[in-house]
Amino acid sequence: MTLEQLTILNYKNIVEAQLQFSPKVNCLIGNNGMGKTNVLDAIYYLSYCKSFTSNNDHSAAINHEAPFMMLQGRYTRRGSTEEISLSVQRGKRKTVKRNGKDYKRLSEHIGLLPLVMISPLDWDLIRGSGDERRRLMDQIISQGNKQYLDALIRYNKALEQRNSMIRNDCRDPLLYETVEQAMSSTATMLHEARQQWLEEFTPIFMRYYNAIAGDSEQVRLSYKSHLGELSMQQVLNANRDRDMIMGYTTRGVHRDDIDLWLGNHPMRKTGSQGQCKTYTIALRMAQFEFLKKYTRTTPILLLDDIFDKLDESRVVSIINVVSNSQDFGQIFITDTNRTHLDEIISLMSGDYAMMAVDNGVINPIASRHEEAREQ
């Protein structure tokens, strides 16, 4: 799958841009704060219907005092053209269209345009709360498993209903029984899918980490859940009194987490900056491989300032990994250092485009166009 053309209007600091892309490597160079990341975020938005920063205030993406923002992308996917448009007016819900038609539900769009973004914000996967790692699980599994996404939506809806009942001091056992049945049935499916996913995902992640860092550092992932020995209903029953005191549902699959290990120690406590960055890059590379297999579509790969805080050997290893055109399709890379970009281009045969970004204005500065094999 490739993004051929992107139109941006009033998105963050980009007032207007119409960009043509290479089906292989696209490099964005410029100083920090000029808008390189905003281009990648616009591409991300078209895939996930939200910003990579996970900000629920969609109006925040609109440029200054403009009344609306709009993104339009033209893709080639499985031999067909896909036109995706997304618009947001201040104070209103966003509108997403596929080939000119509105979606009945936005969840129908998830998985159509698989994409992986590697960003400095991935630091939160290690140092942040379990919400970040759980979001990673849900995002990856949902794109290749529509039943999982449906179960996740239904579980979260029932969870919010139960929390509302607790906050309002509802004591009706029949109401709780109805809501908890919905939570229990979906929780079992979510728990089993996450276990199965992590068993398959972990060795892929370990392979990418070792490809970047070498074999001297041992890493692993483990699943952490309140379910296992107990069913979801048993968990709810055991914590009912505690939940009433706390004012919300304290335990369940909505508290699942992934433990990240470096050797026998938690990564968040022992990893250096370079090790943590290598860890998050390996997680995202594994995400790419997993999505490629289960969506049967080569995802777009966005690499935002990934070489910062890495020693030269790890930089070289990453360049060697991403320059393998047999594994990756269309790639977008941002950097303030053109040397890294030139090294990647020199290792990759075929198409590329390089653009300069300055105060939200994007201009082409170099390119090579050759016939590229469709992904």
C-alpha positions in Angstrom: 0.0 0.0 0.0 1.2 3.5 -0.8 0.1 7.1 -0.2 0.5 8.8 -3.6 -0.8 12.3 -2.7 -1.7 14.2 0.4 -3.6 17.5 0.6 -3.4 19.4 3.9 -5.5 22.5 4.8 -5.2 24.3 8.2 -3.6 21.4 10.0 -1.6 22.6 12.9 1.2 24.9 11.5 0.6 23.8 7.9 -1.9 26.3 6.3 -2.0 24.6 2.9 0.1 21.9 1.1 -0.4 19.5 -1.7 2.3 16.8 -1.7 3.3 14.1 -4.1 5.1 11.1 -2.6 7.5 8.4 -3.7 6.2 4.9 -3.4 9.5 4.0 -1.6 11.4 6.5 0.6 10.2 10.0 1.5 12.5 12.2 3.5 11.5 15.4 5.4 14.4 17.6 6.6 14.2 20.8 8.6 14.9 22.3 12.0 12.9 21.3 15.1 9.4 22.9 15.3 9.1 23.6 11.6 6.3 21.1 10.9 8.1 17.8 9.8 6.2 15.8 12.5 2.9 17.5 11.6 3.2 16.0 8.0 3.6 12.5 9.5 0.8 13.2 12.0 -1.5 14.1 9.2 -0.8 10.8 7.5 -1.3 9.0 10.8 -4.6 10.9 11.3 -6.0 9.5 8.0 -5.3 6.0 9.1 -6.5 6.1 12.7 -8.9 9.1 12.6 -7.0 10.8 15.4 -3.6 12.4 16.1 -0.7 10.3 17.2 -0.6 12.4 20.4 -4.0 10.8 21.3 -5.4 14.2 22.1 -9.2 13.8 22.2 -9.7 17.5 21.4 -9.8 17.3 17.6 -10.2 21.0 17.4 -6.6 21.4 18.7 -5.4 20.1 15.3 -6.9 23.1 13.5 -4.5 25.9 12.6 -4.8 28.9 14.9 -8.1 30.6 14.4 -9.1 28.8 11.2 -12.7 27.5 11.4 -11.8 24.0 10.1 -9.1 21.7 9.0 -9.2 19.1 6.2 -6.9 16.2 5.1 -7.3 14.2 1.9 -5.2 11.2 0.8 -5.1 9.2 -2.4 -3.8 5.7 -1.8 -3.0 2.7 -4.0 -4.2 -0.4 -2.1 -4.3 -3.9 -3.5 -4.3 -2.6 -7.0 -7.1 -0.1 -6.4 -7.3 3.6 -5.7 -8.7 4.7 -2.3 -9.6 8.3 -1.7 -9.9 9.2 2.0 -10.9 12.6 3.4 -11.2 13.8 6.9 -12.4 17.2 8.1 -13.0 18.8 11.5 -14.9 22.0 12.3 -14.4 23.7 15.6 -16.7 22.3 18.3 -18.1 19.6 16.0 -17.4 16.0 15.3 -15.0 14.9 12.6 -16.2 13.6 9.3 -14.4 10.8 7.5 -15.2 9.6 4.0 -14.0 6.8 1.9 -14.3 7.3 -1.9 -16.8 10.1 -1.2 -19.1 8.1 1.1 -19.4 8.6 4.9 -18.7 5.7 7.2 -21.6 4.4 9.2 -19.2 3.8 12.0 -15.6 5.0 12.3 -14.5 1.6 13.5 -15.1 0.3 9.9 -12.1 2.4 8.8 -9.6 0.9 11.3 -7.4 -1.5 9.5 -8.1 -0.3 6.0 -4.8 1.7 5.9 -2.3 0.0 8.2 0.4 2.3 9.5 3.2 2.3 12.1 4.7 5.4 13.5 8.0 5.5 15.5 8.3 8.7 17.4 10.0 10.2 20.5 6.6 10.0 22.2 7.1 6.2 22.2 9.1 6.9 25.4 5.7 6.7 27.1 5.5 3.0 26.2 8.3 2.4 28.8 8.0 5.2 31.3 4.2 5.8 31.1 1.2 4.1 32.7 -0.3 0.8 31.6 -2.7 2.7 29.5 0.0 3.3 26.9 1.0 -0.4 26.6 -2.6 -1.5 26.6 -3.4 0.9 23.8 -0.5 -0.6 21.9 -2.0 -4.1 22.3 -5.5 -2.9 21.3 -4.3 -0.9 18.3 -2.3 -3.8 16.8 -4.8 -6.6 17.4 -7.8 -4.4 16.3 -6.4 -3.8 12.8 -6.3 -7.4 12.0 -9.2 -8.6 14.0 -12.6 -6.9 13.6 -14.2 -9.1 16.2 -11.7 -8.0 18.8 -12.4 -4.3 18.0 -16.1 -4.9 18.4 -15.6 -6.7 21.7 -13.4 -3.9 22.9 -16.0 -1.3 22.1 -18.7 -3.3 23.8 -16.6 -3.9 26.9 -15.7 -0.2 27.3 -19.3 0.8 26.9 -20.4 -1.7 29.6 -17.5 -0.6 31.8 -18.6 3.1 31.6 -22.2 2.0 32.4 -21.0 0.2 35.5 -18.7 3.1 36.6 -21.7 5.5 36.2 -23.9 3.2 38.3 -21.2 3.1 41.0 -20.8 6.9 41.0 -24.6 7.3 41.3 -24.6 4.8 44.2 -26.9 2.5 42.3 -27.7 -0.7 44.4 -30.0 -2.6 42.0 -28.5 -6.1 41.6 -30.4 -6.8 38.4 -28.9 -3.7 36.7 -25.4 -4.8 37.8 -26.0 -8.4 36.6 -27.0 -7.1 33.1 -24.0 -4.9 32.7 -21.5 -7.3 34.2 -22.7 -10.1 31.9 -21.8 -7.9 28.9 -18.4 -7.2 30.5 -17.7 -10.8 31.3 -18.5 -12.2 27.8 -16.3 -9.7 26.1 -13.5 -9.8 28.7 -12.9 -13.5 28.0 -12.4 -12.8 24.3 -10.1 -9.9 24.9 -8.0 -11.7 27.4 -7.5 -14.8 25.2 -6.7 -12.6 22.1 -4.1 -10.6 24.1 -2.5 -13.7 25.4 -2.3 -15.3 21.9 -1.0 -12.0 20.4 1.8 -11.6 22.9 3.0 -15.2 22.5 3.4 -14.5 18.8 4.6 -10.9 19.1 7.4 -11.4 21.7 9.8 -13.4 19.5 9.4 -10.9 16.7 10.2 -8.0 19.0 13.2 -9.9 20.4 14.5 -10.5 16.9 14.4 -6.8 16.0 15.9 -5.7 19.3 18.9 -8.0 18.8 19.2 -6.9 15.2 19.8 -3.3 16.5 21.5 -3.9 19.8 23.3 -7.2 19.3 22.9 -10.4 21.2 24.5 -9.3 24.4 21.3 -7.7 25.7 18.4 -10.0 26.5 14.8 -8.7 26.4 11.4 -10.2 26.8 7.7 -9.2 27.3 5.1 -10.7 29.7 1.4 -10.3 30.0 -0.1 -8.9 33.2 -3.8 -9.4 33.8 -6.3 -9.8 36.7 -7.8 -12.6 34.7 -6.3 -16.0 34.5 -7.1 -18.0 37.6 -10.3 -16.0 38.0 -13.0 -15.2 35.5 -14.1 -11.6 34.9 -17.3 -12.2 36.9 -15.3 -13.6 39.8 -13.0 -10.6 39.7 -16.0 -8.2 39.8 -17.6 -10.1 42.7 -14.4 -10.2 44.7 -13.9 -6.4 44.3 -17.4 -5.2 44.5 -17.1 -3.5 48.0 -13.8 -2.0 47.1 -15.2 -0.6 43.8 -18.1 1.1 45.7 -15.6 2.8 48.0 -13.2 3.8 45.2 -16.1 5.0 42.9 -15.0 3.0 39.9 -14.3 -0.5 38.6 -10.8 -1.2 40.0 -10.0 -4.5 38.3 -10.6 -6.2 35.0 -9.1 -6.4 31.5 -9.2 -2.6 31.3 -6.2 -2.8 33.7 -4.2 -5.2 31.7 -0.5 -4.4 31.1 2.7 -5.6 29.5 5.8 -6.0 31.7 8.9 -5.0 29.7 12.1 -6.7 30.8 15.8 -6.1 30.2 17.5 -9.2 31.5 15.7 -9.9 34.8 15.0 -6.3 35.6 12.2 -3.9 34.6 13.2 -1.8 31.5 11.8 1.4 33.0 14.2 1.1 36.0 17.4 -0.1 34.4 17.4 0.9 30.8 19.6 3.7 29.5 18.2 6.3 27.1 19.7 4.4 24.1 18.4 1.1 25.4 14.9 2.5 26.0 14.9 4.0 22.5 16.1 0.8 21.0 13.3 -1.0 22.9 10.5 1.2 21.6 11.9 1.0 18.0 11.9 -2.8 18.2 8.3 -2.8 19.5 7.2 -0.7 16.6 9.2 -2.8 14.0 7.5 -5.9 15.4 4.1 -4.1 15.2 4.9 -3.5 11.5 5.7 -7.1 10.8 2.6 -8.3 12.7 0.3 -5.9 10.8 1.8 -6.9 7.5 0.9 -10.5 8.2 -2.6 -10.1 9.6 -3.9 -7.3 7.4 -2.3 -8.8 4.3 -1.2 -5.3 3.4 2.2 -3.7 3.7 1.8 -0.9 6.2 3.2 2.6 5.7 6.2 3.2 8.1 6.7 6.7 9.6 10.0 7.3 11.3 10.0 10.6 13.2 13.5 11.7 14.5 14.4 8.1 15.5 18.2 8.5 15.4 18.4 11.0 18.4 20.1 9.6 21.6 21.5 6.5 19.8 25.1 5.6 19.5 26.6 5.2 16.0 26.5 1.5 16.0 22.7 1.4 16.7 22.1 4.1 14.1 23.9 2.0 11.5 21.9 -1.1 12.5 18.6 0.7 12.2 19.6 2.1 8.8 20.4 -1.5 7.7 17.1 -2.8 9.0 14.9 -0.2 7.3 16.9 -0.2 4.1 15.8 -3.8 3.4 13.2 -3.1 0.7 12.0 -6.7 0.7 10.6 -6.2 4.2 9.3 -2.6 4.0 7.2 -0.7 1.5 6.7 3.0 1.7 8.7 4.8 4.3 8.6 8.4 5.6 11.6 9.7 7.6 12.1 13.0 9.4 15.5 14.3 10.6 17.4 17.5 11.2 20.6 15.7 10.0 20.7 15.1 6.2 23.6 12.7 6.6 21.3 10.0 8.1 18.8 10.4 5.2 21.5 10.3 2.5 22.8 7.1 4.1 19.4 5.4 3.9 18.9 6.6 0.3 22.3 5.3 -0.7 21.4 1.8 0.5 18.0 1.7 -1.1 17.6 1.3 -4.8 14.6 2.8 -6.6 12.4 5.7 -5.9 12.9 8.4 -3.3 11.8 12.0 -2.6 13.3 14.6 -0.3 11.5 17.7 1.0 12.5 20.6 3.1 10.1 21.9 5.8 10.3 25.4 7.0 7.5 27.1 9.1 4.9 24.8 7.8 5.9 25.2 4.1 7.0 22.0 2.3 9.2 22.2 -0.8 10.8 19.3 -2.8 14.6 19.5 -2.9 15.6 16.1 -4.5 14.1 13.0 -6.0 14.7 9.9 -8.0 11.8 8.3 -9.9 11.9 4.8 -11.1 9.2 2.2 -11.7 8.5 0.7 -8.3 6.8 -2.6 -7.5 3.3 -2.2 -6.1 3.0 -3.3 -2.4 
